[in-house]
Amino acid sequence: MENIYAKRVCLLRKRMQEKGIDFYIVPTGDFHQSEYISDYFKSREYLTGFSGSAGTAVVSMEETCLWTDGRYFIQAEQELAGSGIILYKEGMEGVPRISEYIKNHAKQGICIGFDGRVLSAREGMQYQWIAEDCGGTISVEEDLVGELWEERPPFPHSEGFLLEETYAGKSTNAKLQEVREQMKQNQTELHVVSDVCDIAWLLNIRGRDIAHVPVILSHLLISMDGCTWYVSPQSLNEEIFEYLDKNQVTWKPYEDFYPDLKKINQMPILVDFQRINYQTRCLLGNRIMDKTNPETLLKAVKNSVEIENIRKAHVKDGIAVTKFMYWLKNSIGKEEITEWDAAEYMDRLRAEQEHFVDISFDTIAAYGPNAAMMHYAPTKENCAVLKPQGFLLVDSGGHYLEGSTDITRTFVLGTLTEEERQMYTAVLKGNLALANARFLSGCTGKNLDVLAREPLWKLGKDYRCGTGHGNGYLLNVHEGPNVFRWRSTAAKTEDTAFVPGMVTTDEPGVYEEGRYGIRIENELLCRESVANEYGQFLEFENLTYAPIDLDGICVEDLTDGEKQSLNEYHKMVYDKIAPYLSAEEQAWLKEYTRGV
């Protein structure tokens, strides 16, 4: 029986042949270069069957290939099985980049095709140059996969809601003033914004157009004396109309954006080629400054109101995670619990918290070998039954009016092997080392990443992803530009210097295919430390308040300093969370935050 994805690729090749296209690129993307996308835009998944949140398919007449990163190697191998699609593991030695692959296979007069709305300007221009070098062309006007997609999900149109200044800490007018100041410094007169998280932050408006990312699909044009928001009228209500009017923001229908770009007179324009799509780039003139969106750094550095709210959000989150751990430890081996049951229970506990908006991503509850897949998520029909042995990894988070959270705990369900205990302890040591770093202002994620990896590197182990990422305020939990990562990337975000007010995750791990996965994740707030003749030193405040399971630790492998650090962390957890628990839960938490 023919694989359904092989059949879809075959239909796409027929369309490519009709159009004279030699290579067709299908990224994971929407019109706004969002990391997570609505179902309407999941063309790559429809075509290949691979459901990870990152990956690009390239179809030629000879073969179909898919590139994805280390978070998804195991998952991609499983989901692509039987399709004939070749997996390229990004970042691995000897694996070509997509551009290199196309160059290596390109012939004179090549035609490269892609939907110009779902590929970033930077990527699109790269493929344009490859085609031109071969005397060829590009075809970007059509969505060929969309033309084949029967029963495609509808384009999202959710109603927006205001994030009051009590939570946002700054008005839209104040934010626009900051952006215009940077436009002036860059000698530009217009700023084109298509990043939906940047827009949500600027306008203090959230929505539900992408699952678990509270945004509205829209575009924004900012001039020195005006601001136009291109958005579906279905996303607006009377409260938003009044708010826009108060902040001198006009709105126009979403579909007017591209026609209006054609009308722009030649003027200096500030854009971010990584955050606008290729079609937008083609419609703008030549007086363009390609620079990281001002909003990217502005929203990454949380203001004092946001920081105080984020601490409150983490208390709520800590209550939910602690109650989950109490339930799990007291239920395992006594009743049947599946991964799906665990994820559902975690979600319910969060939903009970005041000002809860949504979970911040699909809860990962991965038992045993499933935890080796970094972004594994159970379904009701396909999930493992938990046993009183090994690990359960739970990576979860919540959106509250007070902010967004992201936490991972690896819970010990019963007997562990010596190797599992050793690896768990090494992950903990890495987490503590990074959390307790003191470093000079100007240090980047590239400078600090080794602190978290060193305990694992000493054991000859590593993990194929970064150590941490920025976190948005009631926005995407993967927010740049701040990251912990030693490996260089095209975006160069690992070279971003840490600034007080940035919130970044600290999540080292180890993943052994077919056996187990371990990750411990907290969120860290960058703040000022001492200043002296050497300069301004920075440090981190731990924002996450939930027990780290002591049952998996080889205490003898911890230094005195590490023991003290863990004990101080657990004292903070108990002090923050105990007042919200029952007497029985408090007694249990006292035991699980005891000194080691």
C-alpha positions in Angstrom: 0.0 0.0 0.0 1.5 3.4 -1.0 2.5 5.7 1.8 0.1 8.7 1.9 3.0 11.1 2.1 4.9 9.5 -0.8 1.6 10.0 -2.7 1.4 13.7 -1.8 5.0 14.2 -2.8 4.2 12.6 -6.2 1.3 15.0 -6.7 3.5 17.9 -5.8 6.1 16.8 -8.4 3.5 16.8 -11.1 2.7 20.4 -10.3 6.4 21.3 -10.2 6.8 19.7 -13.6 3.9 21.7 -15.0 5.5 24.9 -13.7 9.1 24.0 -14.7 10.3 24.0 -11.0 13.4 21.9 -10.2 13.4 22.3 -6.4 10.5 23.2 -4.2 11.1 24.3 -0.6 8.5 23.8 2.1 9.5 25.4 5.4 7.8 25.4 8.8 6.4 28.9 8.6 3.5 31.3 8.3 3.3 34.8 6.7 5.0 36.2 9.9 8.0 33.9 10.4 6.4 32.6 13.6 8.2 29.7 15.4 4.9 28.0 16.2 2.2 28.1 13.5 -1.6 27.6 13.2 -2.9 24.4 11.6 -3.6 26.4 8.4 0.1 26.8 7.8 1.3 23.2 8.5 2.1 22.5 4.9 5.4 20.7 5.7 3.6 18.3 8.1 0.8 17.7 5.6 3.4 16.9 2.9 5.9 14.8 4.9 4.1 13.5 8.0 6.8 15.0 10.3 5.0 17.0 13.1 8.0 18.7 14.8 7.9 22.5 15.2 11.1 23.0 13.2 12.1 21.6 9.8 12.2 22.2 6.1 11.4 19.9 3.2 13.0 20.1 -0.2 11.5 18.3 -3.1 13.2 17.7 -6.4 12.4 15.3 -9.2 14.9 12.8 -7.9 14.4 12.8 -4.1 12.6 14.4 -1.1 14.7 15.5 1.9 13.9 17.0 5.3 16.1 19.0 7.5 15.5 19.3 11.3 17.5 20.0 14.4 18.7 17.8 17.3 15.5 18.2 19.3 13.7 16.1 16.6 16.2 13.5 15.2 14.5 10.5 16.9 11.0 11.8 16.2 11.7 12.5 12.6 13.2 9.1 12.0 10.0 7.5 13.3 7.6 9.8 11.5 9.3 9.6 8.1 9.6 5.8 8.1 8.2 4.3 5.0 7.8 7.7 3.1 11.1 7.5 1.3 11.9 11.0 2.6 15.6 11.4 3.4 16.4 12.9 6.8 19.3 15.4 7.1 20.3 16.1 10.7 21.2 19.8 11.0 24.4 20.6 12.8 25.9 17.1 12.5 29.3 16.7 10.9 29.2 16.2 7.2 25.5 17.3 6.9 25.1 20.0 4.2 22.9 23.0 4.8 19.9 23.3 2.5 21.5 26.0 0.4 24.6 23.8 0.1 22.5 20.8 -0.9 20.7 22.8 -3.7 24.0 24.3 -4.9 25.5 20.8 -5.1 22.6 19.5 -7.2 21.9 22.7 -9.2 22.1 22.6 -13.0 22.3 25.6 -15.4 19.0 27.3 -15.8 17.6 25.9 -12.5 14.2 27.1 -11.2 13.8 27.2 -7.4 10.3 27.4 -6.1 8.7 28.4 -2.7 5.7 30.4 -1.4 7.3 33.8 -1.0 5.0 34.6 1.9 6.2 31.8 4.2 10.0 32.1 3.7 11.9 34.9 5.4 13.4 37.6 3.3 16.9 36.5 4.2 16.3 32.9 3.2 14.4 33.9 0.0 17.2 36.1 -1.1 19.7 33.3 -0.6 17.8 31.0 -2.9 17.4 33.9 -5.4 21.2 34.3 -5.5 21.7 30.6 -6.0 19.3 30.5 -8.9 20.9 33.7 -10.5 24.4 32.1 -10.2 23.2 29.2 -12.3 21.5 31.5 -14.8 18.2 30.4 -13.4 15.0 31.8 -11.9 12.8 31.5 -8.8 9.0 30.8 -8.7 7.4 32.4 -5.6 3.9 33.4 -6.5 2.1 30.2 -5.7 1.5 27.9 -2.7 1.8 24.6 -4.5 1.2 22.4 -1.4 -1.8 24.5 -0.5 -3.3 23.9 -4.0 -3.1 20.1 -3.3 -4.3 20.3 0.3 -7.9 19.0 0.5 -9.9 20.0 3.6 -7.2 22.5 4.7 -8.0 24.0 8.1 -9.4 27.6 8.0 -7.2 30.7 8.3 -7.3 31.8 12.0 -9.3 34.8 13.1 -9.5 35.0 16.9 -10.9 38.0 18.9 -8.2 40.0 20.7 -8.0 41.1 24.3 -6.1 44.0 25.9 -3.3 43.5 28.4 -3.8 46.3 30.8 -0.9 48.5 31.8 -1.1 47.0 35.3 0.5 43.9 33.7 2.3 45.3 30.7 4.0 48.1 32.7 4.2 50.4 29.8 1.7 52.0 27.4 1.6 51.5 23.7 2.4 55.2 23.2 5.5 54.9 25.3 6.6 51.8 23.4 6.1 53.5 20.1 8.1 56.4 21.2 11.0 54.1 22.1 10.8 52.5 18.6 10.6 55.8 16.9 13.7 56.9 18.8 15.6 54.0 17.3 14.2 54.7 13.9 15.6 58.2 14.2 19.0 56.9 15.3 19.0 54.7 12.2 17.9 57.6 10.0 14.8 55.7 8.8 11.3 57.1 8.3 9.2 53.9 8.2 9.4 50.6 10.1 7.7 47.5 8.8 6.8 44.9 11.5 5.4 41.5 10.7 6.6 39.6 13.8 3.3 38.9 15.6 5.0 38.8 19.0 6.6 42.2 18.4 3.2 43.6 17.4 1.5 42.0 20.4 4.1 43.5 22.7 3.9 47.0 21.1 0.1 47.2 21.1 -0.5 45.4 24.5 -3.0 43.3 22.6 -3.1 39.5 22.7 -5.2 36.9 20.8 -5.5 33.2 20.0 -4.5 32.8 16.4 -1.8 30.3 17.2 -2.3 27.5 19.7 -0.7 28.4 23.1 0.9 31.6 21.6 -1.5 34.4 22.5 -1.1 36.5 19.4 -3.1 37.9 16.4 -1.8 37.4 12.8 -1.2 40.9 11.6 1.3 43.5 10.2 2.2 46.9 11.4 3.6 50.0 9.6 5.2 52.6 11.9 6.1 56.1 10.7 7.3 59.1 12.7 3.8 60.4 13.0 1.5 57.4 12.5 0.9 53.7 13.0 -1.2 51.4 10.9 -2.2 47.9 12.0 -3.3 45.4 9.3 -5.6 43.0 11.0 -8.8 41.0 10.5 -11.8 43.0 11.7 -13.0 39.7 13.4 -10.1 40.2 15.9 -11.4 43.6 17.0 -14.0 44.7 19.5 -15.3 48.0 21.0 -12.7 48.0 23.8 -9.9 47.5 21.3 -11.3 50.2 18.9 -11.2 52.7 21.8 -7.8 51.7 22.8 -6.4 52.1 19.3 -7.9 55.5 19.0 -6.5 56.5 22.4 -3.0 55.5 21.2 -3.3 57.0 17.7 -3.2 53.7 16.0 -5.3 53.3 12.8 -6.3 49.9 11.5 -6.9 48.4 8.0 -8.0 45.0 6.8 -5.3 42.3 6.9 -5.4 41.8 3.1 -4.6 45.5 2.4 -1.0 45.1 3.6 0.7 44.0 0.4 -1.3 46.4 -1.9 -0.3 49.3 0.5 3.4 48.3 0.4 3.3 48.9 -3.4 2.2 52.5 -2.7 5.1 53.4 -0.4 7.2 56.2 -1.9 11.0 55.8 -1.8 12.0 56.5 1.8 14.5 54.9 4.2 12.8 51.9 5.8 13.8 49.9 8.8 13.2 46.1 8.5 14.5 42.8 9.8 15.1 40.4 7.0 14.7 37.5 9.4 11.3 38.7 10.5 9.6 39.8 7.3 8.8 37.4 4.4 10.4 37.4 1.0 7.3 38.8 -0.7 7.4 41.9 1.6 11.0 42.4 0.7 10.3 42.3 -3.0 7.6 45.0 -2.6 9.8 47.4 -0.8 12.2 49.8 -2.5 16.0 49.8 -2.3 16.4 52.3 0.6 16.3 49.6 3.2 18.2 49.1 6.5 18.2 45.4 7.5 18.6 45.4 11.2 17.2 43.4 14.1 13.7 44.8 15.0 14.0 47.3 17.9 11.1 45.5 19.5 13.1 42.3 19.9 15.5 43.7 22.5 13.0 46.1 24.0 10.6 43.3 24.9 13.4 40.9 25.9 14.4 43.3 28.7 11.4 43.1 31.1 10.4 46.3 32.9 10.0 46.5 36.7 6.2 45.9 36.6 6.7 42.9 34.3 9.4 41.5 36.6 7.3 41.8 39.7 4.4 40.2 37.9 6.6 37.3 36.5 7.6 36.4 40.1 3.9 36.2 41.0 3.3 34.0 37.9 6.0 31.6 39.0 4.5 31.3 42.5 1.2 30.2 40.9 3.1 27.8 38.6 5.2 26.4 41.5 2.0 25.6 43.3 0.7 23.6 40.3 3.9 21.7 39.8 4.4 21.0 43.5 0.8 19.6 43.8 1.5 17.6 40.6 4.6 16.1 42.1 2.8 15.3 45.4 0.0 13.5 43.5 2.5 11.6 41.3 4.7 10.4 44.1 1.6 9.3 46.1 -0.2 7.6 43.2 2.5 5.8 41.3 2.1 2.0 41.7 -1.3 2.4 43.3 -3.3 3.3 40.3 -2.9 3.2 36.5 -1.5 6.4 35.2 -0.6 7.0 31.6 1.5 9.8 30.2 -1.7 11.4 28.9 -3.3 11.2 32.3 -0.2 12.9 33.8 -0.3 15.7 31.2 -4.0 16.3 31.7 -3.6 16.5 35.5 -0.8 19.0 35.1 -2.9 21.1 32.8 -5.9 21.0 35.2 -3.8 22.2 38.2 -2.5 25.2 36.2 -6.0 26.1 35.1 -7.1 26.3 38.7 -4.7 29.3 39.3 -6.0 32.8 39.3 -5.6 34.8 36.1 -4.7 31.6 34.1 -5.0 32.3 30.4 -3.7 29.1 28.7 -0.9 26.5 28.9 2.2 28.0 27.2 2.8 24.9 25.0 1.5 21.3 24.7 2.6 19.6 28.0 5.3 17.0 27.5 4.9 14.0 29.8 7.4 11.5 28.6 8.1 8.2 30.4 11.3 6.1 30.0 12.5 5.9 26.4 9.9 8.5 25.2 11.8 11.1 27.1 14.8 10.7 24.8 12.6 12.6 22.2 13.0 16.2 23.4 9.6 17.4 22.2 7.6 14.2 22.5 4.0 14.8 23.5 1.6 11.9 24.3 -1.9 11.5 22.8 -4.8 9.8 24.5 -4.6 7.0 21.9 -0.8 6.6 22.0 0.8 6.9 25.4 2.8 4.8 27.8 1.6 3.5 31.1 3.8 4.7 34.0 5.5 2.1 36.2 7.1 2.4 39.6 10.6 2.5 38.0 12.7 4.9 36.0 11.9 8.5 35.1 9.0 10.6 34.0 10.0 13.9 32.3 7.4 16.6 32.4 8.1 19.8 30.5 5.2 22.3 30.8 4.3 25.9 31.3 1.5 28.4 31.7 0.3 31.8 30.5 -1.1 34.1 33.2 -1.9 37.8 33.0 1.2 38.0 35.2 3.5 36.4 32.6 4.5 33.1 31.0 6.4 30.1 32.5 8.4 27.2 31.3 9.6 24.5 33.6 10.9 20.9 33.3 11.2 18.4 36.1 12.4 14.8 35.8 10.6 12.7 38.4 11.9 9.5 39.9 9.1 6.9 39.8 11.0 4.0 41.4 14.2 2.0 40.9 17.0 3.7 38.9 20.2 2.2 37.4 23.5 3.6 38.6 23.9 5.2 35.2 20.6 7.0 35.4 21.5 8.4 38.8 24.9 9.5 37.6 23.4 11.3 34.6 20.6 12.9 36.7 23.2 14.2 39.1 25.4 15.6 36.2 22.3 17.4 34.8 21.6 18.9 38.2 25.2 20.0 38.6 25.1 21.8 35.2 21.8 23.5 36.1 23.2 24.8 39.4 26.5 25.9 37.9 24.7 28.2 35.4 22.2 29.5 37.9 25.0 30.5 40.2 27.2 32.2 37.6 28.6 35.6 38.2 30.0 37.3 35.1 31.0 40.6 33.6 28.6 42.7 31.6 29.1 42.0 28.0 29.2 38.2 28.4 27.0 36.3 26.0 25.2 32.9 25.9 28.2 31.6 24.0 30.4 32.5 26.9 28.2 30.9 29.6 26.8 27.8 28.0 29.8 25.6 28.9 29.0 26.0 32.6 25.9 23.9 32.1 27.5 21.3 29.8 30.8 20.7 31.7 29.5 18.0 34.1 28.1 16.1 31.2 31.2 16.7 28.9 33.3 15.2 31.7 31.3 12.0 31.3 31.5 12.1 27.5 27.9 13.2 27.1 26.2 16.2 25.5 22.7 17.3 24.3 22.0 18.4 20.7 20.3 21.7 21.5 20.9 25.0 23.3 20.9 25.2 27.1 18.3 27.9 27.3 16.2 30.5 25.6 14.5 33.8 26.4 10.8 33.8 27.5 8.1 36.2 26.5 5.6 38.0 28.7 2.3 36.4 27.9 3.9 35.6 24.5 6.0 32.9 22.9 8.0 31.0 25.5 10.9 30.8 22.9 11.7 34.5 22.7 15.0 35.9 21.5 17.6 37.2 21.3 19.0 36.0 24.6 20.1 32.3 24.6 22.6 29.9 26.2 24.3 28.1 23.3 27.9 27.4 22.4 27.3 26.5 18.7 27.2 29.4 16.2 24.0 29.8 14.2 23.0 32.0 11.2 21.0 34.3 13.4 24.0 34.8 15.8 21.7 35.2 18.8 24.2 33.4 20.9 26.4 36.5 20.6 23.8 38.7 22.3 25.1 40.1 25.6 23.0 39.6 28.7 21.3 42.7 30.1 19.6 43.1 33.5 15.9 42.3 33.0 16.3 39.4 30.6 14.6 36.1 31.5 16.3 33.0 30.2 15.7 29.3 30.8 18.5 27.0 32.3 17.8 23.5 31.0 20.7 21.1 30.5 19.7 17.5 29.8 20.8 14.1 28.5 18.9 11.9 26.0 19.8 8.3 25.4 17.8 6.9 22.5 15.6 4.0 23.4 16.4 4.3 27.1 15.8 7.5 29.0 15.7 11.3 28.9 16.6 13.7 31.7 16.1 17.5 31.9 15.9 20.0 34.7 14.7 23.5 33.7 14.4 26.7 35.7 14.0 30.3 34.5 16.7 32.9 35.4 16.4 36.6 35.7 19.5 38.6 34.8 20.3 41.3 37.4 23.2 43.5 38.5 25.7 42.2 41.0 28.8 43.9 42.3 30.6 46.7 40.4 34.3 47.4 40.9 37.5 48.3 39.0 36.9 45.4 36.7 33.5 46.6 35.6 29.9 45.7 36.3 29.3 42.1 37.2 25.9 40.4 36.6 24.2 37.4 38.1 21.0 35.4 38.0 17.9 35.3 40.2 16.1 31.9 40.1 12.5 32.6 39.2 11.2 29.0 39.3 9.8 27.6 42.6 9.3 23.9 42.5 11.2 20.9 44.1 14.0 19.2 42.2 13.5 15.5 42.9 16.1 14.5 45.5 15.4 10.8 44.9 17.6 10.7 41.8 20.7 12.4 43.2 24.1 10.8 43.9 24.7 13.1 46.9 28.3 11.9 47.1 29.0 13.4 43.7 27.9 16.9 44.8 30.5 19.4 46.1 29.8 21.3 49.3 29.1 24.4 47.3 26.6 22.5 45.1 24.9 21.0 48.2 24.6 24.5 49.7 23.2 25.9 46.5 20.6 23.2 46.2 19.6 23.5 49.9 19.2 27.3 49.5 17.1 26.8 46.4 14.9 24.3 48.2 14.5 26.6 51.2 13.3 29.3 48.9 10.8 26.9 47.2 9.4 25.8 50.6 9.0 29.4 51.8 7.3 30.5 48.6 5.0 27.5 48.1 4.1 26.0 51.5 1.6 28.7 52.5 -0.6 27.6 49.6 -0.7 23.9 50.5 -2.7 21.7 52.8 -1.1 20.4 56.0 -0.4 17.0 54.4 1.2 18.6 51.3 3.3 20.9 53.5 4.7 18.0 55.4 5.5 16.2 52.2 7.1 19.3 50.7 9.2 19.7 53.8 10.6 16.3 53.2 11.3 16.9 49.5 13.0 20.2 50.1 15.2 18.8 53.0 18.9 19.5 53.1 21.3 17.1 51.5 
